[in-house]
């Protein structure tokens, strides 16, 4: 089961890359990288949802992407990182962690078929 959570986390990180790529891609190579990140992130999400509850997996996937994109834009592109954004990103991360922690172990038995 942990491999599915790991794959989902990596797919969420790839989402950060392609979302940023949609705004910042400027030539063939950066657009190609953006397209590869899109393909990989959705492939990872699809595989992960074979074993994890789809609602939880999608919420974690988009939460990682959203929080990571907000942080990444501030770190790499100079977008101001103000107190309300910090608080909301922290709340989002707490929500993502809570969803993962409350996903029961009953799914593990059904996923290892």
Number of C-alpha atoms within 10 A of each C-alpha: 14 8 10 19 20 13 17 27 21 18 27 27 20 25 26 25 22 25 18 19 19 13 9 13 16 10 8 9 10 15 16 13 15 23 16 14 21 20 15 18 24 17 14 22 24 17 13 24 18 12 20 24 13 14 11 15 26 18 15 25 26 17 19 24 23 20 20 22 19 18 19 16 15 14 12 8 11 9 12 12 13 9 9 9 14 14 11 12 19 13 13 17 18 12 15 19 13 12 16 16 10 9 14 11 10 8 13 14 10 10 13 8 6
